[in-house]
Amino acid sequence: MDPNHGASEDGGLAFLLLADQLSRWTKGSGARVEDYLARYRSLHHQREALLELIAGEYFLRRRDGEAPEIEEYRARFPQFADELPIQLELLDMMADGRLDTNVIEGPESDRAVVSSVTFDPGERFDVICRLGIAPTTVSYLAHDHLWDEPVVLKTVRRASPSQVAMLQREFHRRRNHGHANLAAYHELIAAGERWFLTMEYVEGQNLFDFVRDDEDISPAGGREHSGRGWLPRLRHALRQLVGAAASLHRSGGVHGDIRPSNIVVSSTSRLTLLDLGTPVDYRMGTLPRADVRRTRDVYMAPEQYDSGRSTPTGDLYAIGVVLYEVLTGEVPFAGTWTEIGLAKSLLDPPDPRHRAPGIPDDLADLCVELLSPVELKRPDPDRVLARLGESAERKNRESATARSRELFVGRHRELEEVRSLAEPCQHERSTIVVVHGSEGIGRTTFLQRAAREIRRSSGAVVIEAGCSKRELVVLGLWDQIAHSMVGELERRPEVDLASLLRGGGERLSRHFPAFAELKAFGEGDGGNVMPPKFPHADRRRGEAMETFVRLIHDLSSRHGLVLLVDDLEKGDDASTEALLELFVEQRVPRLLLVASVRTEELVNASFLKTLGRGLREDPSIARCHSLALGPLSNDAMGQVIASQLERGEESTRRADDIAREVAGNPSLVPLVGALHHPRETKHVLGAGVIRSLDERLTRLSAEERVLLETIAASREPLAQRDALELAEITTHGRRILARLEHWRLLRTSGPFPTDPVELYHPWIRLHLLHGMSLADWLVCQRRLEGRRVPTRQPTRSPNVTPPRC
């Protein structure tokens, strides 16, 4: 076989060369990496294989007693100058026993090694230390000077399109997730060649220290039956952990890396599930094959251990391993990686009661069931929570909310209008539909249903995207369009993508990472390091954008294209300018753009202003339609609310009453999700919504309640930083804002501390003011009257105690 052809697609050449390298070094005739490069020409174009050979040589030299220097390898292979320090330090730590699979924790003497790898995220952040390291990602503790608080920065180790695309999808999945036990995601940032996320930093102790009581630990590491003080703490922590995983699963995601180093418990007993390791590819449900070889460990489920396939049941298996370790002080299986993998796939775990007598039977049985090698035999999260004592009330609330989100009523006339406009995708002239309505009226839900209906009735290619103020990325909307287009084209095998690309696939994938995953783009695109994202006007970026626009033009010409964009008013200027170019400059035929805009922002949306000027100069640019979404009818609202209540005649009457109260505004529907009270004999207007608000507000912390009351008492909009300072919230302010926004109690207009924050609906303000005592109201007024716009600059020396990095 010619070594320069074949074998590369599945990593076959890399495997053969690594085996040859190991054999030669074992026999004492070690070959240098340059020898392989001279013999195998194709190796120059296989970055992953070449990196593995370099790491293999470094490891084998260490094994033989040498002390190779990282700088030597950076000089020999300058094309990997950025990747090699992290890659080789990871090998050093593994060899020295200083690496706990995912998170680096070691004595003071190790900190110099950890800190030697630099990461420069820009002037806004000061990196304090590295928190975690994984095959494709690195997590750092940093101080955010803009918010004057510690944050976690999570970045890819190498800015290849495939790795950046995974990071983007992780952010898109998690940015609006407001679960109390999941770390909050703040922003996605592209700064030069660096892509990274900002996440909430949680200080606390690990799960074992939280549960552990020294008096309850036997000398062998297991739990003595005489001590039971740790059981309530363990059950409380497990309920939070399983609830966090279940929330991820309900939103269509998986965690894929649940282990002790990703679990932190704060001083208030709040457990937070972090994600400092490799981001799971939510769309594919897999990790890259190269990463699977490096991340196998005792917390992986058998199916993930073998193939890298991440599933919700795999998360439950990992929770079972964590529970087993807490109960017994040991993991269920030990040995070599091969032995562990075989044991997981073929055997039930050893009964934890044999290793630690006195363990409660219910926890021992639950642990064994979670660790079943058969996926279908593992209990689902709801059953686990019920066995841990979770109340049925919370389950009913979450089920009711899920039912209301799946239900779509009303808007049939508006849907039919959009669907009929999609039919003329067969006409040459393009169409723009602006869907507008007030906040909470249901614009996002309407666009999602419209996309489903158009796919069902039309042969056009349908792409869904949205704008977000929390994506600090030039042309961020177009990155989302790329992700949606990749998924759509993979479902449309009849689309001849190769002919549409005209050889521009590699250029496109290097600037819009999602495209690297399309097979038609050729091999190796995912391995190329991406050029700088800024400035967006550079020549190569412009060429990639031209290729993207041409792809849309040709795709629309052949098949018809429907592009649905949510929250267009939140898009960056570069994104909206490029979107406008499709109509004004390119005159893309057979294109239907459906864009949603808040009614309050119609006069300020730059896209609409520029489009209006263009239409006045040349009305043939596109046909334009305006579609206003108003309140739902009482009958439609009654159906939505009834879906959240228990079935029965009383619930139907109550749903009708509440529908009249909310006056057709869907934004108030989530407030009645927990309403299971019997109907009162005498109905008072607004009583249903008020009871629902009361029920929701009672679940808030004192800080969250004070923040809402402060905003309600203000006569003018407050900046986010001002609102937090007036409420005397000094830590986790952004997390509190995100949680209240997720619950639709308030809304923010952007990611910066100077962006305003306001209550989600006037009902909430009236209810809060009505419930405040005169003394509390006067305190709020004194604070507001004495408020001054902060002139101080955030401190340059963060008051953060670094963990043992």
Secondary structure as GFF3:
##gff-version 3
##sequence-region A 1 805
A	DSSP	alpha_helix	12	26	.	.	.	ID=ss1
A	DSSP	alpha_helix	33	39	.	.	.	ID=ss2
A	DSSP	three_ten_helix	41	45	.	.	.	ID=ss3
A	DSSP	alpha_helix	47	63	.	.	.	ID=ss4
A	DSSP	alpha_helix	70	76	.	.	.	ID=ss5
A	DSSP	three_ten_helix	78	80	.	.	.	ID=ss6
A	DSSP	alpha_helix	83	96	.	.	.	ID=ss7
A	DSSP	three_ten_helix	108	110	.	.	.	ID=ss8
A	DSSP	alpha_helix	111	115	.	.	.	ID=ss9
A	DSSP	beta_strand	125	133	.	.	.	ID=ss10
A	DSSP	beta_strand	137	144	.	.	.	ID=ss11
A	DSSP	beta_strand	149	156	.	.	.	ID=ss12
A	DSSP	alpha_helix	161	174	.	.	.	ID=ss13
A	DSSP	beta_strand	185	191	.	.	.	ID=ss14
A	DSSP	beta_strand	194	200	.	.	.	ID=ss15
A	DSSP	beta_strand	205	206	.	.	.	ID=ss16
A	DSSP	alpha_helix	207	211	.	.	.	ID=ss17
A	DSSP	three_ten_helix	214	216	.	.	.	ID=ss18
A	DSSP	alpha_helix	231	250	.	.	.	ID=ss19
A	DSSP	three_ten_helix	260	262	.	.	.	ID=ss20
A	DSSP	beta_strand	263	265	.	.	.	ID=ss21
A	DSSP	beta_strand	271	273	.	.	.	ID=ss22
A	DSSP	alpha_helix	289	295	.	.	.	ID=ss23
A	DSSP	alpha_helix	302	307	.	.	.	ID=ss24
A	DSSP	alpha_helix	312	328	.	.	.	ID=ss25
A	DSSP	alpha_helix	337	346	.	.	.	ID=ss26
A	DSSP	alpha_helix	352	355	.	.	.	ID=ss27
A	DSSP	alpha_helix	361	370	.	.	.	ID=ss28
A	DSSP	three_ten_helix	375	377	.	.	.	ID=ss29
A	DSSP	alpha_helix	381	387	.	.	.	ID=ss30
A	DSSP	alpha_helix	392	406	.	.	.	ID=ss31
A	DSSP	alpha_helix	412	422	.	.	.	ID=ss32
A	DSSP	three_ten_helix	423	426	.	.	.	ID=ss33
A	DSSP	beta_strand	431	437	.	.	.	ID=ss34
A	DSSP	alpha_helix	443	457	.	.	.	ID=ss35
A	DSSP	beta_strand	461	466	.	.	.	ID=ss36
A	DSSP	beta_strand	471	472	.	.	.	ID=ss37
A	DSSP	alpha_helix	476	490	.	.	.	ID=ss38
A	DSSP	alpha_helix	497	501	.	.	.	ID=ss39
A	DSSP	alpha_helix	505	511	.	.	.	ID=ss40
A	DSSP	three_ten_helix	513	517	.	.	.	ID=ss41
A	DSSP	three_ten_helix	519	521	.	.	.	ID=ss42
A	DSSP	three_ten_helix	525	527	.	.	.	ID=ss43
A	DSSP	alpha_helix	539	559	.	.	.	ID=ss44
A	DSSP	beta_strand	561	566	.	.	.	ID=ss45
A	DSSP	three_ten_helix	568	570	.	.	.	ID=ss46
A	DSSP	alpha_helix	573	584	.	.	.	ID=ss47
A	DSSP	beta_strand	591	598	.	.	.	ID=ss48
A	DSSP	three_ten_helix	599	601	.	.	.	ID=ss49
A	DSSP	alpha_helix	606	617	.	.	.	ID=ss50
A	DSSP	three_ten_helix	619	621	.	.	.	ID=ss51
A	DSSP	beta_strand	623	628	.	.	.	ID=ss52
A	DSSP	alpha_helix	634	642	.	.	.	ID=ss53
A	DSSP	alpha_helix	649	662	.	.	.	ID=ss54
A	DSSP	three_ten_helix	666	672	.	.	.	ID=ss55
A	DSSP	alpha_helix	687	697	.	.	.	ID=ss56
A	DSSP	alpha_helix	702	713	.	.	.	ID=ss57
A	DSSP	beta_strand	718	719	.	.	.	ID=ss58
A	DSSP	alpha_helix	720	726	.	.	.	ID=ss59
A	DSSP	alpha_helix	733	742	.	.	.	ID=ss60
A	DSSP	beta_strand	746	748	.	.	.	ID=ss61
A	DSSP	beta_strand	756	759	.	.	.	ID=ss62
A	DSSP	alpha_helix	762	771	.	.	.	ID=ss63
A	DSSP	alpha_helix	774	785	.	.	.	ID=ss64
###
